[in-house]
Amino acid sequence: MQNRVIIALYLILFAMILASCSPAPTPPEPRINDCQTWEQNTQGVIECLMFNGAIVVQSQGEQSALHLEKTIITIDGTLHIQAQENVIVLSLIEGSGVISAGESSKVLVEGQQTTLDLETDTLSAAAPTLYDAQILVNAPLEELPRPLVAPTVIIEATAIVEATSEVIIETIAATATSCEVQEDWPATHTVQRGETLSRIANRYGVTLELLQQGNCLTNPDRIYPGQTLYLPPNADAPTHTPAATFTPSAVFLRADRTTLSTGECTTIRWDVDNVAEVLFEGQSVGEHDDIVVCPQENTTYTLVVTLPDETEKTYTITITIAPTPTP
């Protein structure tokens, strides 16, 4: 009996030794079409929806940076993300965005898409293309906190109209030659923040329809600050001159990595247009530039943008140093 007890104790001890020597389980790879993956790796606030094997993410109130290994997706708007074999297809529904992977970056405007190769972490070398609006059919966009009007995009021989109390998606079949902007019209107007197309038309004494047709605007509600509108020959001088305002293009300030170990470095990048000067940490830099930083502790870096009217806007990004694990 004593021998049996001893043998049993040896077996238990042997099993404990084997368990302690077994390799730790490999953590699961991030699921691209999983909201939890993106929500846990985002700077800023996003709303994430899953449907039909894809997700839609929308930045809330500020530009947000989504991290996927070596790729950073900076958006100020709404993005459709879907994995197809070994690539991710990134389609910008509205707003603006920048995708940075390695040494390359691509700027997307609403209605465009590009692809990311998951095996090589590289962006497609091709220029962004128009996305197929069929990807939005049955998308629960009405669940997004911010009401959305998707842009008109070109698809083959298809017209889709889907409406809810908060969402209107209009996709109209068209060809590249169906409308030509009247660039030979003698004057232009630069859209300012808060302006609407109807107010601009009234200001110059022209009809809304003529202004819309001459600038190929399929949706009169989709104009944005900084956009150039061409004015017809019969346009009057403006009925009043508003105070001059200057709006830079969306400022995309991001870092290749925002969490480092001690001694590591990262590259901070930014893109901005229509400004008088750009300062990074007090030093004059280019509008589309980057810099390598190697902080030894948690550090917040500052980008200051000076507008043509000499007002300034400040943007910051924080690089965090991960604590050294206790041996």
N, C-alpha and C positions, 0 to 999 in steps of 0.2 A: 504493500500500500504506500509506504514511504517513497519507494522508487517511482511509483506512478505520479505522485505529487511533484517530485523533483523534475520528472520529464515534462509534466504540464507547465511548470514554471519556466523551464528552458524554452519550450515552444512559444510561450507568451513573450518572453524576452527577445527571442529571435524575430518574432513578428514585429515587435516595436522597433527593432534595429532596422529591419527592412523598410518599415514605414518612414523612418527618419531619413533613410538614404534615397527614397524615391524622389525623382525630380518634381519640382513644383509644377502644378498644372499650368499650361500655357494660357494666358489671358485671351479671351475671345477678341477677334479683330473687330474694329468698329463697323457697325452696319450703316451703310451710306443712307439708306432710306429709313432711318430710325431717328425720330425726333430727339430721343434722349442723347444720342451721339452728338448732335449739333448744339443742343441746349447746354451741355456740359462743357463745350469747347467754344464758347462765344463771349466776346467782349461787347457789352451793350445788352439791350433787351430785345428779344425776338419773340414772335409768336410762330409756332410750328404746327402744321397740319399734315397728317399722313393720309394718302388715298391712292388707290390703284397702283400700289408698289412704288409710289413716288412721294415726295414731300414738297410743301410750299412753306417758305419762311418769309416773314415780314418784319423789317426793323420797326421799332416802336419809339418814335419821338427823337431818335438820334441815329447816326450811322453806326452800324454794328460790324464787327469782324468775326467771321466764322473760321475756325481752324480745323484742318484735317491733315494731320501729320505735317508735311512740308508745304502745304498749300494754305493760303489765307484768302478768304473771300470777303471783301468789304462791300457792304451794300447800304444804300439809303433808299429802300423801296421794297419790292416783293420779288422773290426768286423761286423758280421751280427747279428742283434737283431730282435727277433720276439716273440710276445706274443701269448701264447696258453693257453686258459682257465685262470687258476690262476697262471701260471708260465711264466717266460721269458726264452727263449732259446738263449744262447749266443754262437755263433760259430766264432772262430778266423780263418779268411781266410788266413792271412799271418802276420808275425811278432811275437810279444809276448805280453802277457797280464796277469794281476792279477785282480781277482774279490774278493773284501772284503765286507762281510756282517756280521755285528755284530762281534763276536769273531772269525769267521772262514774266511779263505782265500783260494783261489785256483789259481794256476799258470797254464795258458793255453799256449801251443805251437801251431804253425799253424797246422790246420787240426783238432783241438779238439773243443769240445763243452761241456758246462755244463748248468745247469738250476738253476734259482732263483725263490723260492716260494714267490709270491707277498703278500700272506696273513700273512706269518710269517717272511718275510724278511730274510730267511735262504737259504743257498746254498744246493744243493743236496749232500747227504753224499757219493754218489757213486763217483768213480774216473772219470775224464773227459773221454769222448768217442769220436770216430771219427764222424764228422758231415757228413750228407748225402749231397753230392755235388749237388744234384738236386735242392737244395735251391738257387743255383746260376744261374739256367737256366733263361734266359731272364732278369737277373739283369743288370742294365745299368752301368756296371763297367767301360766302356770306358769313362764315364763322370767324373770319379775321376781324380783329378789333377796329381796324381802320378801313372805312369803305373804299372799295377799289373799282376803278374803271380801267379795264385793260385796253391797251392801244390797239388800233386797227393794224392787222398784219396781213401779208399776202400768202394765200394758200391756193391750191389748185381747185378750181371749179367747185368751191364750197362756200356756203354762206351759213353762218351759225349766229343765231340770236338767242341768248339766254339771259333772263332777267329775274332778279329778286328785288326785295325792298331796298337792298343796299348795294347790289352788284349788277352791273351791266357789262356784258361781254359782247362786243360786236366784231365779227370777222367777216370781211367783205372780199369776195373774189375780185381780183384786179390784175392789171399787167403793169409793167414798169413804165409804159407810155400812156397810161390812162389819164394821167394828170401831169402837167408841167408847171412848175412854179414860175410866176411872171417876174423873172429876174430883170427884165428890161423896163419894169416900171420905174419911174424917176426918183422915188424917195423910199426910205425905209424907216421902220420904227423898231427900237429894241425894247422887248417886253420887260417891265419892271415887276418886282414882287407885289402881289396883290391885284394886278391888272387882269381884266377879263377881255375877251375878244370883242364883246358887245360895247364895252366902255371905250376901247380903242377906236372902234368904228365910229361911235358917236363923236369922239374927240376930233376926228378928221373929217366928219361929215360924209361918210360913205356907208353903204349898206353892209350889214353883217355878212350877207350871202356873198357879195362881191369880194370882200376881204378874205372870206373863208375859201372861196374857189380859187382866187389868185394865188393863195399860198398853199393850196392842196391840203387843207386841213379837213380830214374826214370827221373829226370830232372837235367842235369849237371850244369845248371845255378843256382840251388838252394842249394848253400852251404853258410855257415855263419861263422863268426869269432868264434873261440873256438871249432869248430866241429872237432872231431877226425876221420881221414881217415886211413884205414889200407892199407899198401903198400905190393905189391906182393914180393915173394922171389927174383925175378930178378931185383928188384929196385936198382939203383945205388946210391952211395953217392950223395947228392945234388951238382949240378954244381956250386952253389955259396951259401954262407951263408948270408942271409939278416940280417940287424941289428935287434937285438932282440926287439920285441914289445910285449906288454901284453894288452889284451883287457878283461875287466871284463864282466861278463854277464850283460844283461840289468839291470840297477838299478831302482827299483820300489820304489820311495819315495812318500808316500801319507798320507793323514789324514782322519780319519773317518768323520770329519766335518771341513771345512775350514772357516766357518763364525759362530761366537759365539756371545752370549749376554754376558754382563759383569758378571763375576763370574762363567761362565761355563768352562768346560774342554773338551778336545778332545784327542784322541790317534793318535800319528804319528807312522807310520809303514814303514819298508823298508826291501827289499830282494835283496841280491847281492851275487855272488860267484866269486871264482878265484881272490881274492885280498889279499894283505898282511895285511891290517888293515882298520878298519872302525871307524871314529870318528863322534859322534853327539854332536854338540856344544862343541867341544874340548875334550869330554870324550870318551874313548875307549868303543865300544859296539860290539855286535855280528853281524854276516852277515845277520841273519834273526831275527829281534828284533823289539821292539816297546817301546814307552815311552808316558806317560800321561803328557800333558802340560796344564796349566791354565793361559794363558796370560791375562794381565789387559789392554793391548792396542795392536794395530796392531803389530805383531812380525814376523820376518823372521827367520826361523831356518835353520841351515846349517849342511849338511852331507858331510864329506870329506872321499873319498875313496883313499887309498894308494895302488898302483899297485906293483907287485913284483919288478919292475925296479926302485921303489922309486918315480916315478912320481905320482902326485895327481890329482884327479878330484873332483870338488865341485858341489854339488846339493843343491838346496834350496827349501823351501816351506813356504808360507806366510799364517798365521792365522789372519783373520780380525775380529775385534770386531765391531758388528753392533751398530750404534748410538742409544742411549736410546730415545724412542719416547717422544716427548714433550706432557705433559698432557693437 
